[in-house]
Amino acid sequence: MSIQLNEGVHLHVLPTKKYKTIRIMLKFRAPLNKKTITKRAMLANLLETNSQKYHTQTALRSALSNMYGANFGTAVSKKGNTHIFSINLNLVNEKYLSKGDNVLQEGIDFLKEVIFQPNAENGHFNEKTFKREKENLVDYYDSLLDDKQTYASLSLQEFFFKGVDQQTPSVGSKEDLKEISATSLHDYYQDVLNQDKIDIYVLGDVNENEIQSAFEQFAFSPRESIKTSSFYDEPAASEVENKTEQQEITQAKFNLGYTTNVFYHDPTYYAAQVFNGLFGGFPHSKLFMNVREKESLAYYAASSMDTFRGMMTVQTGIDVQKVDQVREIIALQLEEMQAGNFTDESISQTKEMLKNQLFQSEDNPGSVIERIYALELAKGKILSIDEWVARIEKVTKEDIIEVANKVKLKATFFLTAEAK
């Protein structure tokens, strides 16, 4: 059941008896904008820390404990042209409790409190909480720099998407954080409440009418719909651009970025999933078997697709002196895919692994909601598991070759050791 609570605010109730928990997820989305990404990350940190009623983090955690160990958290992410701020609450279903506690209503009241009554007064967030969470976010940014695999991934993204907001990570940046104050963030918090497109998901063994009645009490005002597409289409490059950076490291990172012109839920999407599995997504893939195992050129080598930005990345960890060999053999594996040099057996194996991934994700309520939400962003039909599997099964070798020939290398980033 999906209903409009107000213009731009929708409630999606997904009744199922499969789980013994109830998952509630609120998705606030806005057009991706470098000026607001860091504010949204900071806001996520603040709202999961305390509120007017739960004035300290200890008090907030105590409230969760009293709801039989409810799990609560916030997160930020981006899909193409859209930035998403998520609030999650996982509750035990009271039907499995011996007491007659109304845990679901308690959980919904808790969400109402943290969303509408943050720890703020006179138009600014509590200064002590704000300062602490700002320091925590700085520490998090520093940790990303220390993790060289993540650093290389973010650096490729920055180099690949030159001069556009796609450069900025979903968690924002330390530079932009410096400009945010407790007052300016509170002003932006009001913008989020009043302007973001909101989707509320409730998954579990619940009564739809009761859920609707409960969320009708949330004072979300009407807001304009987002007219821009969630998809970002990066143009292919006329020539490959390469960037090298030196640091004190022992294992080099060599990452490659490709345009694919394949987008979520479009006619070639399912063939692209099979292509990626064959190319570098699974242990039987060409990258894993030939770059890592057969030639021993990499400590790891894998590919992944971002189908909201029409992008594929290859990540490798290699010895510094082997970069030219790795570049050459990765190019060769793509050429093999484009020429159709892969077996029917490997196609079948990849399809089975994709199906197993999907079936395993169905055991996680959060993954189920994320899959449905992605289709909402893509404005696609909500597919059942059987329909999804059928589309994977229909993929032919010719379909995979067609996708492979869309893949064009655009940029590389090489993080290497300092010259001695």
C-alpha positions in Angstrom: 0.0 0.0 0.0 1.3 3.4 -1.0 -0.6 6.6 0.0 0.1 10.3 -0.2 0.2 11.8 3.3 0.8 15.2 1.8 2.1 16.6 -1.5 5.6 15.2 -1.8 5.3 12.9 1.2 4.4 9.3 0.7 3.9 6.3 3.0 4.6 2.8 1.7 3.4 0.0 3.9 4.9 -3.5 3.0 3.0 -6.1 5.0 4.8 -9.5 5.3 5.0 -12.2 7.9 8.5 -13.2 6.9 10.3 -11.2 9.6 10.0 -11.1 13.4 11.0 -7.4 13.3 9.5 -4.3 11.9 11.7 -2.0 9.8 10.8 1.7 9.5 12.9 3.8 7.1 12.4 7.5 6.2 14.0 8.7 3.1 14.6 12.4 2.6 15.8 13.3 -0.9 16.9 16.5 -2.6 18.7 17.3 -5.8 22.5 16.7 -5.4 24.2 20.0 -4.6 27.8 20.4 -3.4 26.7 23.4 -1.2 24.3 21.2 0.9 26.0 17.7 0.9 28.1 18.3 4.0 25.2 20.0 5.8 23.1 16.8 5.2 25.9 14.6 6.6 26.3 16.8 9.6 22.5 16.9 10.2 22.4 13.0 10.0 25.1 12.9 12.8 23.2 15.4 15.0 19.7 13.8 14.7 20.9 10.4 15.8 22.7 11.7 18.9 20.0 13.4 21.0 16.8 15.4 21.1 14.8 17.8 23.3 13.3 14.8 25.2 16.5 12.6 25.1 18.9 15.4 26.0 22.0 13.2 26.0 23.2 10.3 23.9 22.9 8.1 27.0 19.2 9.0 27.4 18.5 8.3 23.7 20.2 4.9 23.9 18.3 4.2 27.1 15.0 4.8 25.2 16.0 2.4 22.5 17.0 -0.2 25.2 13.5 0.1 26.7 12.0 -0.8 23.3 13.6 -4.2 23.6 16.9 -3.1 22.1 15.6 -1.3 19.1 18.2 -0.3 16.5 18.3 3.3 15.3 20.6 5.1 13.0 20.9 7.7 10.2 22.9 7.6 7.0 23.5 9.6 3.9 24.0 8.4 0.3 23.6 9.5 -3.2 22.2 8.0 -6.4 23.0 10.0 -9.5 21.5 13.5 -9.2 19.9 12.7 -5.9 21.2 13.0 -2.3 19.4 10.9 0.3 19.3 11.3 4.0 17.9 8.2 5.7 16.5 7.6 9.2 16.2 3.9 10.2 14.5 2.2 13.1 14.3 -1.6 13.6 11.9 -2.9 16.2 11.0 -6.3 17.5 7.4 -7.2 16.6 5.4 -7.0 19.8 3.4 -10.1 18.6 6.5 -12.2 19.7 6.6 -10.6 23.2 4.9 -12.1 26.3 4.1 -8.6 27.6 1.4 -6.4 26.0 3.8 -3.5 25.2 3.0 -1.4 22.2 6.5 -1.3 20.9 5.5 -0.2 17.4 3.7 2.9 18.6 6.6 3.7 21.0 9.0 3.5 18.1 6.9 5.8 15.9 6.6 8.3 18.7 10.4 8.1 19.2 10.9 8.9 15.5 8.5 11.8 15.7 10.5 13.2 18.6 14.0 13.0 17.0 12.7 14.4 13.7 10.6 17.3 14.9 12.1 18.1 18.3 15.9 18.1 17.9 18.2 19.4 20.6 18.0 23.0 19.5 16.6 26.3 20.8 16.3 29.9 19.5 17.1 28.9 15.9 20.4 27.0 16.5 21.4 23.5 17.5 22.8 22.8 21.0 26.4 24.2 20.8 28.0 21.4 22.8 26.4 18.7 20.7 27.1 20.5 17.5 30.8 21.0 18.3 31.2 17.3 19.3 29.6 16.0 16.2 31.6 18.4 14.0 34.8 17.0 15.5 33.5 13.4 15.0 32.8 14.2 11.3 36.4 15.6 10.9 37.8 12.4 12.4 35.7 10.4 10.0 37.0 12.4 7.0 40.6 11.8 8.3 39.9 8.1 8.6 38.8 8.0 4.9 42.2 9.5 4.0 44.0 6.8 6.1 42.1 4.0 4.3 44.0 4.0 1.0 41.5 1.8 -0.9 38.8 4.2 0.0 41.0 7.2 -0.7 41.9 5.9 -4.2 38.2 5.3 -4.9 37.2 8.8 -3.9 40.1 10.3 -5.8 39.1 8.5 -9.0 35.6 9.9 -8.5 36.9 13.4 -8.1 39.0 13.1 -11.2 36.4 11.3 -13.3 33.6 13.9 -12.6 35.5 17.0 -13.3 33.8 20.3 -12.4 30.5 18.9 -11.4 28.8 18.2 -8.0 29.3 14.4 -8.6 32.9 14.9 -7.5 31.8 15.4 -3.8 31.4 12.2 -1.7 28.0 11.6 -0.2 29.4 12.4 3.2 30.7 15.8 2.1 34.1 17.3 2.8 36.2 18.8 5.6 36.5 22.1 3.6 32.8 22.6 3.4 32.3 21.6 7.1 34.4 24.6 8.2 31.7 27.0 6.9 28.8 25.4 8.8 27.6 26.8 12.1 25.0 25.6 14.6 22.7 28.4 13.3 23.2 27.8 9.6 22.7 24.1 10.0 19.4 24.7 11.9 18.2 26.9 9.0 19.0 24.1 6.6 17.3 21.5 8.8 14.1 23.6 8.3 14.6 23.4 4.6 15.0 19.6 4.7 11.8 19.2 6.7 9.8 21.5 4.4 11.3 20.9 1.0 12.8 17.4 0.7 10.8 14.7 -1.0 9.9 12.2 1.7 9.2 8.5 1.4 8.4 6.5 4.5 8.7 2.7 4.4 7.3 0.3 6.9 8.1 -3.4 6.4 6.8 -6.2 8.6 3.8 -7.9 10.0 1.7 -4.8 10.5 -1.8 -3.4 10.1 -1.8 -1.0 7.2 -4.6 1.2 8.6 -2.9 1.5 12.0 0.4 2.5 10.3 -1.4 5.1 8.2 -3.1 6.6 11.2 0.2 6.8 13.1 2.1 8.6 10.4 -0.7 11.0 9.6 0.3 12.6 12.9 3.7 13.6 11.4 3.4 17.3 10.6 5.1 17.3 7.2 3.9 20.2 5.1 3.2 20.0 1.3 6.3 20.5 -0.9 7.0 20.7 -4.6 8.0 17.5 -6.5 11.5 17.0 -7.7 11.4 17.5 -11.5 15.0 16.5 -12.4 15.9 12.9 -13.2 17.8 10.9 -10.7 20.1 9.7 -13.4 23.4 11.5 -14.2 24.9 10.8 -17.6 28.6 11.5 -17.8 29.7 12.0 -21.4 32.4 9.7 -22.8 35.9 11.1 -23.2 37.7 11.6 -26.5 40.9 10.3 -24.8 41.7 8.7 -21.5 43.0 10.9 -18.7 45.5 9.6 -16.2 46.4 10.9 -12.8 49.2 9.7 -10.5 49.7 10.6 -6.8 52.6 9.6 -4.5 52.3 8.8 -0.8 54.1 6.7 1.8 52.5 3.4 1.0 53.7 -0.2 0.4 50.8 -1.4 -1.8 49.8 0.7 -4.8 46.2 1.3 -5.8 45.3 1.5 -9.5 41.7 2.3 -10.2 40.0 2.8 -13.6 36.7 4.6 -14.4 34.6 3.8 -17.4 31.4 5.2 -18.9 28.7 2.6 -19.7 25.6 4.3 -20.9 23.7 1.7 -18.8 21.2 2.9 -16.2 19.1 1.3 -13.5 16.1 -0.7 -14.8 16.7 0.3 -18.4 16.5 -2.5 -21.1 20.2 -3.3 -20.8 20.4 -3.2 -17.0 20.0 -6.9 -16.4 22.6 -7.8 -19.1 24.9 -5.3 -17.5 24.6 -7.2 -14.2 25.6 -10.4 -15.9 28.4 -8.6 -17.7 29.8 -7.2 -14.5 29.7 -10.6 -12.8 31.7 -12.1 -15.7 34.1 -9.2 -16.0 35.1 -8.5 -12.4 32.2 -9.0 -10.0 32.7 -12.6 -8.8 35.5 -15.0 -8.0 35.2 -16.7 -11.4 35.4 -13.4 -13.3 38.0 -12.5 -15.8 39.7 -9.9 -13.6 39.9 -12.2 -10.6 41.0 -15.3 -12.5 43.5 -13.6 -14.9 44.8 -10.5 -13.1 44.8 -11.8 -9.6 45.1 -15.6 -9.8 46.8 -16.6 -13.1 49.2 -13.7 -13.6 49.6 -12.8 -9.8 49.6 -9.1 -10.8 47.2 -7.9 -8.1 46.3 -8.5 -4.4 42.7 -7.8 -5.4 41.0 -6.9 -8.6 37.2 -6.3 -9.0 34.7 -4.3 -10.9 31.4 -2.6 -9.9 28.7 -0.7 -11.7 27.0 2.6 -10.6 23.8 2.5 -12.7 22.5 5.8 -11.5 25.6 7.5 -13.1 26.3 5.2 -16.0 29.7 4.3 -14.6 31.8 1.2 -14.0 34.9 1.2 -11.8 37.8 -1.3 -11.5 39.7 -1.3 -8.3 43.1 -3.1 -7.9 45.8 -3.3 -5.3 49.1 -4.0 -6.9 52.9 -3.8 -6.6 54.1 -0.4 -7.7 56.2 -1.6 -10.6 53.4 -3.7 -12.2 51.0 -0.9 -13.1 51.7 -1.1 -16.9 51.2 -4.8 -17.0 48.0 -4.5 -15.0 46.7 -1.7 -17.2 47.3 -3.9 -20.3 45.8 -7.1 -18.9 42.6 -5.3 -17.7 42.2 -3.8 -21.2 42.7 -7.3 -22.6 39.9 -8.8 -20.4 37.5 -6.1 -21.6 38.4 -6.8 -25.2 37.7 -10.5 -24.5 34.3 -9.6 -23.2 33.6 -7.4 -26.2 34.6 -10.2 -28.6 32.4 -12.7 -26.8 35.2 -14.9 -25.5 33.4 -16.3 -22.5 31.5 -19.6 -22.2 27.9 -20.5 -21.8 28.9 -22.2 -18.6 30.3 -19.0 -17.1 27.1 -17.2 -18.0 25.0 -19.7 -16.2 27.3 -19.6 -13.2 27.1 -15.8 -13.1 23.3 -15.9 -13.3 23.1 -18.3 -10.4 25.4 -16.2 -8.3 23.3 -13.1 -9.1 20.2 -14.9 -8.1 21.8 -16.1 -4.9 22.8 -12.6 -4.0 19.2 -11.4 -4.5 17.7 -14.3 -2.4 20.2 -13.5 0.4 19.3 -9.8 0.3 15.7 -10.7 0.8 16.6 -11.9 4.3 17.5 -8.3 5.2 14.5 -6.0 5.5 16.8 -3.0 4.9 18.0 -4.4 1.6 14.4 -5.1 0.5 13.4 -1.4 1.1 16.6 -0.2 -0.7 15.7 -2.2 -3.8 12.1 -0.9 -3.8 13.4 2.7 -3.3 15.8 2.4 -6.1 12.9 1.5 -8.4 11.0 4.5 -7.0 13.9 6.8 -8.0 14.1 5.2 -11.4 10.3 5.6 -11.8 10.2 1.9 -12.6 7.6 -0.8 -11.9 8.1 -2.6 -8.6 9.3 -6.1 -9.5 8.7 -9.2 -7.6 11.6 -11.6 -7.0 10.3 -13.9 -9.7 10.1 -11.1 -12.2 13.7 -10.0 -11.4 15.0 -13.5 -11.8 13.1 -13.9 -15.1 14.8 -10.9 -16.5 18.2 -12.2 -15.5 17.4 -15.6 -17.1 16.5 -13.9 -20.4 19.9 -12.3 -20.8 21.7 -13.8 -23.8 25.4 -13.9 -24.8 24.6 -11.3 -27.5 23.1 -9.0 -24.8 26.3 -9.2 -22.8 28.5 -8.5 -25.8 26.3 -5.4 -26.5 26.8 -4.1 -23.0 30.6 -4.8 -23.1 30.9 -2.7 -26.2 29.3 0.3 -24.5 32.0 0.3 -21.9 34.6 3.0 -22.6 37.6 3.9 -20.4 37.6 7.5 -19.4 40.0 8.0 -16.5 42.6 6.2 -14.3 44.0 7.1 -10.8 47.3 5.6 -9.6 48.2 5.9 -6.0 51.9 4.9 -5.8 54.8 5.0 -3.4 57.0 8.0 -3.1 60.2 7.8 -5.2 63.3 7.1 -3.1 
